[in-house]
């Protein structure tokens, strides 16, 4: 009986260890702090892209206004 209990405990320990190894191999050892840093970097990149797009839109609008001003302001 004692042998069965010890065998069951060893088998359970092996199952737990294998499960931990498999999950770690799939998900990686990324810590919460690293995930937060990645998320912050992604947010910052997104904000920069949005700012650039806004600047490009503004420049396009200015150029369009300048063209329209030249087209309507010329001798007619």
Backbone atoms as SQL, in Angstrom:
CREATE TABLE atoms (id INTEGER PRIMARY KEY, chain TEXT, resi INTEGER, resn TEXT, atom TEXT, x REAL, y REAL, z REAL);
INSERT INTO atoms VALUES
  (1, 'A', 1, 'UNK', 'N', 0.832, -1.196, 0.000),
  (2, 'A', 1, 'UNK', 'CA', 0.000, 0.000, 0.000),
  (3, 'A', 1, 'UNK', 'C', 0.874, 1.256, 0.000),
  (4, 'A', 2, 'UNK', 'N', 1.911, 1.282, 0.832),
  (5, 'A', 2, 'UNK', 'CA', 2.797, 2.433, 0.895),
  (6, 'A', 2, 'UNK', 'C', 3.475, 2.654, -0.455),
  (7, 'A', 3, 'UNK', 'N', 3.814, 1.567, -1.109),
  (8, 'A', 3, 'UNK', 'CA', 4.432, 1.657, -2.415),
  (9, 'A', 3, 'UNK', 'C', 3.498, 2.325, -3.423),
  (10, 'A', 4, 'UNK', 'N', 2.250, 2.008, -3.367),
  (11, 'A', 4, 'UNK', 'CA', 1.272, 2.615, -4.280),
  (12, 'A', 4, 'UNK', 'C', 1.148, 4.111, -4.033),
  (13, 'A', 5, 'UNK', 'N', 1.131, 4.512, -2.756),
  (14, 'A', 5, 'UNK', 'CA', 1.016, 5.926, -2.418),
  (15, 'A', 5, 'UNK', 'C', 2.237, 6.679, -2.930),
  (16, 'A', 6, 'UNK', 'N', 3.421, 6.127, -2.677),
  (17, 'A', 6, 'UNK', 'CA', 4.653, 6.766, -3.131),
  (18, 'A', 6, 'UNK', 'C', 4.659, 6.825, -4.665),
  (19, 'A', 7, 'UNK', 'N', 4.267, 5.753, -5.319),
  (20, 'A', 7, 'UNK', 'CA', 4.211, 5.713, -6.780),
  (21, 'A', 7, 'UNK', 'C', 3.236, 6.750, -7.323),
  (22, 'A', 8, 'UNK', 'N', 2.092, 6.890, -6.665),
  (23, 'A', 8, 'UNK', 'CA', 1.103, 7.883, -7.098),
  (24, 'A', 8, 'UNK', 'C', 1.625, 9.303, -6.923),
  (25, 'A', 9, 'UNK', 'N', 2.316, 9.546, -5.811),
  (26, 'A', 9, 'UNK', 'CA', 2.884, 10.873, -5.566),
  (27, 'A', 9, 'UNK', 'C', 3.953, 11.200, -6.597),
  (28, 'A', 10, 'UNK', 'N', 4.786, 10.224, -6.918),
  (29, 'A', 10, 'UNK', 'CA', 5.825, 10.435, -7.921),
  (30, 'A', 10, 'UNK', 'C', 5.186, 10.699, -9.282),
  (31, 'A', 11, 'UNK', 'N', 4.168, 9.925, -9.631),
  (32, 'A', 11, 'UNK', 'CA', 3.486, 10.119, -10.906),
  (33, 'A', 11, 'UNK', 'C', 2.837, 11.503, -10.962),
  (34, 'A', 12, 'UNK', 'N', 2.225, 11.934, -9.870),
  (35, 'A', 12, 'UNK', 'CA', 1.601, 13.252, -9.822),
  (36, 'A', 12, 'UNK', 'C', 2.645, 14.343, -9.977),
  (37, 'A', 13, 'UNK', 'N', 3.783, 14.181, -9.314),
  (38, 'A', 13, 'UNK', 'CA', 4.859, 15.172, -9.414),
  (39, 'A', 13, 'UNK', 'C', 5.376, 15.251, -10.848),
  (40, 'A', 14, 'UNK', 'N', 5.531, 14.117, -11.491),
  (41, 'A', 14, 'UNK', 'CA', 6.000, 14.101, -12.878),
  (42, 'A', 14, 'UNK', 'C', 4.986, 14.800, -13.785),
  (43, 'A', 15, 'UNK', 'N', 3.708, 14.541, -13.572),
  (44, 'A', 15, 'UNK', 'CA', 2.670, 15.192, -14.383),
  (45, 'A', 15, 'UNK', 'C', 2.721, 16.704, -14.199),
  (46, 'A', 16, 'UNK', 'N', 2.878, 17.163, -12.974),
  (47, 'A', 16, 'UNK', 'CA', 2.944, 18.597, -12.697),
  (48, 'A', 16, 'UNK', 'C', 4.172, 19.208, -13.370),
  (49, 'A', 17, 'UNK', 'N', 5.298, 18.568, -13.256),
  (50, 'A', 17, 'UNK', 'CA', 6.532, 19.082, -13.848),
  (51, 'A', 17, 'UNK', 'C', 6.409, 19.150, -15.371),
  (52, 'A', 18, 'UNK', 'N', 5.894, 18.102, -15.976),
  (53, 'A', 18, 'UNK', 'CA', 5.733, 18.088, -17.433),
  (54, 'A', 18, 'UNK', 'C', 4.774, 19.187, -17.868),
  (55, 'A', 19, 'UNK', 'N', 3.692, 19.364, -17.128),
  (56, 'A', 19, 'UNK', 'CA', 2.730, 20.418, -17.457),
  (57, 'A', 19, 'UNK', 'C', 3.375, 21.791, -17.383),
  (58, 'A', 20, 'UNK', 'N', 4.139, 22.052, -16.343),
  (59, 'A', 20, 'UNK', 'CA', 4.820, 23.345, -16.191),
  (60, 'A', 20, 'UNK', 'C', 5.793, 23.569, -17.352),
  (61, 'A', 21, 'UNK', 'N', 6.546, 22.555, -17.708),
  (62, 'A', 21, 'UNK', 'CA', 7.519, 22.680, -18.795),
  (63, 'A', 21, 'UNK', 'C', 6.807, 22.971, -20.116),
  (64, 'A', 22, 'UNK', 'N', 5.724, 22.262, -20.384),
  (65, 'A', 22, 'UNK', 'CA', 5.003, 22.455, -21.640),
  (66, 'A', 22, 'UNK', 'C', 4.396, 23.851, -21.707),
  (67, 'A', 23, 'UNK', 'N', 3.751, 24.287, -20.645),
  (68, 'A', 23, 'UNK', 'CA', 3.117, 25.604, -20.635),
  (69, 'A', 23, 'UNK', 'C', 4.168, 26.701, -20.756),
  (70, 'A', 24, 'UNK', 'N', 5.267, 26.569, -20.047),
  (71, 'A', 24, 'UNK', 'CA', 6.333, 27.562, -20.119),
  (72, 'A', 24, 'UNK', 'C', 6.932, 27.611, -21.523),
  (73, 'A', 25, 'UNK', 'N', 7.093, 26.464, -22.135),
  (74, 'A', 25, 'UNK', 'CA', 7.647, 26.423, -23.488),
  (75, 'A', 25, 'UNK', 'C', 6.707, 27.108, -24.484),
  (76, 'A', 26, 'UNK', 'N', 5.420, 26.941, -24.301),
  (77, 'A', 26, 'UNK', 'CA', 4.448, 27.555, -25.212),
  (78, 'A', 26, 'UNK', 'C', 4.319, 29.050, -24.979),
  (79, 'A', 27, 'UNK', 'N', 4.181, 29.448, -23.739),
  (80, 'A', 27, 'UNK', 'CA', 3.914, 30.848, -23.428),
  (81, 'A', 27, 'UNK', 'C', 5.180, 31.660, -23.218),
  (82, 'A', 28, 'UNK', 'N', 6.242, 31.041, -22.873),
  (83, 'A', 28, 'UNK', 'CA', 7.480, 31.756, -22.585),
  (84, 'A', 28, 'UNK', 'C', 7.534, 32.180, -21.138),
  (85, 'A', 29, 'UNK', 'N', 8.650, 32.767, -20.787),
  (86, 'A', 29, 'UNK', 'CA', 8.857, 33.158, -19.398),
  (87, 'A', 29, 'UNK', 'C', 8.663, 34.647, -19.201),
  (88, 'A', 30, 'UNK', 'N', 7.822, 35.249, -20.018),
  (89, 'A', 30, 'UNK', 'CA', 7.611, 36.692, -19.986),
  (90, 'A', 30, 'UNK', 'C', 6.983, 37.102, -18.666),
  (91, 'A', 31, 'UNK', 'N', 7.614, 38.044, -18.008),
  (92, 'A', 31, 'UNK', 'CA', 7.082, 38.525, -16.736),
  (93, 'A', 31, 'UNK', 'C', 6.025, 39.587, -16.978),
  (94, 'A', 32, 'UNK', 'N', 5.289, 39.897, -15.947),
  (95, 'A', 32, 'UNK', 'CA', 4.255, 40.923, -16.037),
  (96, 'A', 32, 'UNK', 'C', 4.870, 42.275, -16.372),
  (97, 'A', 33, 'UNK', 'N', 6.013, 42.574, -15.788),
  (98, 'A', 33, 'UNK', 'CA', 6.680, 43.851, -16.054),
  (99, 'A', 33, 'UNK', 'C', 7.064, 43.958, -17.528),
  (100, 'A', 34, 'UNK', 'N', 7.565, 42.874, -18.100),
  (101, 'A', 34, 'UNK', 'CA', 7.939, 42.888, -19.513),
  (102, 'A', 34, 'UNK', 'C', 6.709, 43.096, -20.394),
  (103, 'A', 35, 'UNK', 'N', 5.614, 42.437, -20.033),
  (104, 'A', 35, 'UNK', 'CA', 4.381, 42.608, -20.807),
  (105, 'A', 35, 'UNK', 'C', 3.891, 44.047, -20.738),
  (106, 'A', 36, 'UNK', 'N', 3.979, 44.663, -19.562),
  (107, 'A', 36, 'UNK', 'CA', 3.563, 46.059, -19.410),
  (108, 'A', 36, 'UNK', 'C', 4.449, 46.983, -20.243),
  (109, 'A', 37, 'UNK', 'N', 5.758, 46.706, -20.254),
  (110, 'A', 37, 'UNK', 'CA', 6.674, 47.513, -21.067),
  (111, 'A', 37, 'UNK', 'C', 6.333, 47.401, -22.547),
  (112, 'A', 38, 'UNK', 'N', 6.028, 46.183, -22.985),
  (113, 'A', 38, 'UNK', 'CA', 5.654, 45.993, -24.396),
  (114, 'A', 38, 'UNK', 'C', 4.374, 46.758, -24.713),
  (115, 'A', 39, 'UNK', 'N', 3.416, 46.677, -23.798),
  (116, 'A', 39, 'UNK', 'CA', 2.148, 47.369, -24.005),
  (117, 'A', 39, 'UNK', 'C', 2.356, 48.880, -24.058),
  (118, 'A', 40, 'UNK', 'N', 3.181, 49.404, -23.155),
  (119, 'A', 40, 'UNK', 'CA', 3.466, 50.840, -23.143),
  (120, 'A', 40, 'UNK', 'C', 4.161, 51.269, -24.438),
  (121, 'A', 41, 'UNK', 'N', 5.110, 50.464, -24.887),
  (122, 'A', 41, 'UNK', 'CA', 5.829, 50.788, -26.127),
  (123, 'A', 41, 'UNK', 'C', 4.863, 50.780, -27.311),
  (124, 'A', 42, 'UNK', 'N', 3.944, 49.824, -27.326),
  (125, 'A', 42, 'UNK', 'CA', 2.969, 49.756, -28.406),
  (126, 'A', 42, 'UNK', 'C', 2.055, 50.979, -28.392),
  (127, 'A', 43, 'UNK', 'N', 1.615, 51.385, -27.207),
  (128, 'A', 43, 'UNK', 'CA', 0.773, 52.578, -27.091),
  (129, 'A', 43, 'UNK', 'C', 1.517, 53.811, -27.585),
  (130, 'A', 44, 'UNK', 'N', 2.786, 53.923, -27.197),
  (131, 'A', 44, 'UNK', 'CA', 3.581, 55.078, -27.599),
  (132, 'A', 44, 'UNK', 'C', 3.744, 55.111, -29.117),
  (133, 'A', 45, 'UNK', 'N', 4.027, 53.950, -29.710),
  (134, 'A', 45, 'UNK', 'CA', 4.162, 53.885, -31.160),
  (135, 'A', 45, 'UNK', 'C', 2.860, 54.287, -31.855),
  (136, 'A', 46, 'UNK', 'N', 1.758, 53.809, -31.312),
  (137, 'A', 46, 'UNK', 'CA', 0.458, 54.142, -31.895),
  (138, 'A', 46, 'UNK', 'C', 0.195, 55.636, -31.815),
  (139, 'A', 47, 'UNK', 'N', 0.511, 56.236, -30.674),
  (140, 'A', 47, 'UNK', 'CA', 0.312, 57.676, -30.518),
  (141, 'A', 47, 'UNK', 'C', 1.181, 58.463, -31.496),
  (142, 'A', 48, 'UNK', 'N', 2.428, 58.036, -31.665),
  (143, 'A', 48, 'UNK', 'CA', 3.317, 58.713, -32.614),
  (144, 'A', 48, 'UNK', 'C', 2.782, 58.609, -34.035),
  (145, 'A', 49, 'UNK', 'N', 2.279, 57.438, -34.395),
  (146, 'A', 49, 'UNK', 'CA', 1.715, 57.271, -35.729),
  (147, 'A', 49, 'UNK', 'C', 0.509, 58.181, -35.925),
  (148, 'A', 50, 'UNK', 'N', -0.332, 58.277, -34.903),
  (149, 'A', 50, 'UNK', 'CA', -1.503, 59.149, -35.001),
  (150, 'A', 50, 'UNK', 'C', -1.084, 60.609, -35.153),
  (151, 'A', 51, 'UNK', 'N', -0.054, 61.020, -34.403),
  (152, 'A', 51, 'UNK', 'CA', 0.436, 62.391, -34.513),
  (153, 'A', 51, 'UNK', 'C', 0.967, 62.665, -35.924),
  (154, 'A', 52, 'UNK', 'N', 1.717, 61.720, -36.466),
  (155, 'A', 52, 'UNK', 'CA', 2.253, 61.887, -37.819),
  (156, 'A', 52, 'UNK', 'C', 1.126, 61.994, -38.839),
  (157, 'A', 53, 'UNK', 'N', 0.111, 61.145, -38.674),
  (158, 'A', 53, 'UNK', 'CA', -1.018, 61.210, -39.596),
  (159, 'A', 53, 'UNK', 'C', -1.719, 62.561, -39.503),
  (160, 'A', 54, 'UNK', 'N', -1.885, 63.060, -38.294),
  (161, 'A', 54, 'UNK', 'CA', -2.509, 64.375, -38.116),
  (162, 'A', 54, 'UNK', 'C', -1.681, 65.462, -38.792),
  (163, 'A', 55, 'UNK', 'N', -0.368, 65.410, -38.616),
  (164, 'A', 55, 'UNK', 'CA', 0.503, 66.400, -39.253),
  (165, 'A', 55, 'UNK', 'C', 0.409, 66.317, -40.770),
  (166, 'A', 56, 'UNK', 'N', 0.380, 65.104, -41.298),
  (167, 'A', 56, 'UNK', 'CA', 0.270, 64.939, -42.745),
  (168, 'A', 56, 'UNK', 'C', -1.054, 65.490, -43.255),
  (169, 'A', 57, 'UNK', 'N', -2.126, 65.236, -42.523),
  (170, 'A', 57, 'UNK', 'CA', -3.437, 65.763, -42.917),
  (171, 'A', 57, 'UNK', 'C', -3.427, 67.288, -42.931),
  (172, 'A', 58, 'UNK', 'N', -2.846, 67.868, -41.876),
  (173, 'A', 58, 'UNK', 'CA', -2.776, 69.326, -41.797),
  (174, 'A', 58, 'UNK', 'C', -1.977, 69.896, -42.962),
  (175, 'A', 59, 'UNK', 'N', -0.852, 69.277, -43.278),
  (176, 'A', 59, 'UNK', 'CA', -0.034, 69.752, -44.394),
  (177, 'A', 59, 'UNK', 'C', -0.790, 69.634, -45.709),
  (178, 'A', 60, 'UNK', 'N', -1.513, 68.521, -45.900),
  (179, 'A', 60, 'UNK', 'CA', -2.303, 68.352, -47.108),
  (180, 'A', 60, 'UNK', 'C', -3.371, 69.429, -47.222),
  (181, 'A', 61, 'UNK', 'N', -4.038, 69.694, -46.090),
  (182, 'A', 61, 'UNK', 'CA', -5.080, 70.721, -46.083),
  (183, 'A', 61, 'UNK', 'C', -4.498, 72.095, -46.413),
  (184, 'A', 62, 'UNK', 'N', -3.329, 72.416, -45.857),
  (185, 'A', 62, 'UNK', 'CA', -2.687, 73.701, -46.143),
  (186, 'A', 62, 'UNK', 'C', -2.342, 73.805, -47.622),
  (187, 'A', 63, 'UNK', 'N', -1.775, 72.734, -48.177),
  (188, 'A', 63, 'UNK', 'CA', -1.430, 72.749, -49.598),
  (189, 'A', 63, 'UNK', 'C', -2.683, 72.914, -50.455),
  (190, 'A', 64, 'UNK', 'N', -3.739, 72.215, -50.059),
  (191, 'A', 64, 'UNK', 'CA', -4.994, 72.320, -50.809),
  (192, 'A', 64, 'UNK', 'C', -5.528, 73.739, -50.747),
  (193, 'A', 65, 'UNK', 'N', -5.481, 74.352, -49.567),
  (194, 'A', 65, 'UNK', 'CA', -5.950, 75.737, -49.415),
  (195, 'A', 65, 'UNK', 'C', -5.096, 76.687, -50.246),
  (196, 'A', 66, 'UNK', 'N', -3.784, 76.467, -50.275),
  (197, 'A', 66, 'UNK', 'CA', -2.904, 77.320, -51.065),
  (198, 'A', 66, 'UNK', 'C', -3.221, 77.180, -52.553),
  (199, 'A', 67, 'UNK', 'N', -3.458, 75.949, -52.999),
  (200, 'A', 67, 'UNK', 'CA', -3.805, 75.730, -54.402),
  (201, 'A', 67, 'UNK', 'C', -5.120, 76.417, -54.743),
  (202, 'A', 68, 'UNK', 'N', -6.086, 76.262, -53.869),
  (203, 'A', 68, 'UNK', 'CA', -7.387, 76.874, -54.118),
  (204, 'A', 68, 'UNK', 'C', -7.267, 78.397, -54.121),
  (205, 'A', 69, 'UNK', 'N', -6.424, 78.939, -53.241),
  (206, 'A', 69, 'UNK', 'CA', -6.208, 80.376, -53.204),
  (207, 'A', 69, 'UNK', 'C', -5.562, 80.868, -54.482),
  (208, 'A', 70, 'UNK', 'N', -4.620, 80.128, -55.009),
  (209, 'A', 70, 'UNK', 'CA', -3.964, 80.505, -56.272),
  (210, 'A', 70, 'UNK', 'C', -4.909, 80.376, -57.438),
  (211, 'A', 71, 'UNK', 'N', -5.715, 79.332, -57.430),
  (212, 'A', 71, 'UNK', 'CA', -6.637, 79.121, -58.551),
  (213, 'A', 71, 'UNK', 'C', -7.710, 80.203, -58.614),
  (214, 'A', 72, 'UNK', 'N', -8.232, 80.596, -57.458),
  (215, 'A', 72, 'UNK', 'CA', -9.323, 81.584, -57.468),
  (216, 'A', 72, 'UNK', 'C', -8.802, 83.005, -57.471),
  (217, 'A', 73, 'UNK', 'N', -7.540, 83.222, -57.057),
  (218, 'A', 73, 'UNK', 'CA', -7.001, 84.563, -56.950),
  (219, 'A', 73, 'UNK', 'C', -6.357, 85.084, -58.223),
  (220, 'A', 74, 'UNK', 'N', -6.196, 84.236, -59.215),
  (221, 'A', 74, 'UNK', 'CA', -5.529, 84.645, -60.441),
  (222, 'A', 74, 'UNK', 'C', -6.402, 85.500, -61.328),
  (223, 'A', 75, 'UNK', 'N', -5.794, 86.071, -62.387),
  (224, 'A', 75, 'UNK', 'CA', -6.603, 86.915, -63.306),
  (225, 'A', 75, 'UNK', 'C', -7.632, 86.046, -64.006),
  (226, 'A', 76, 'UNK', 'N', -8.782, 86.624, -64.148),
  (227, 'A', 76, 'UNK', 'CA', -9.833, 85.788, -64.650),
  (228, 'A', 76, 'UNK', 'C', -10.550, 86.290, -65.766);
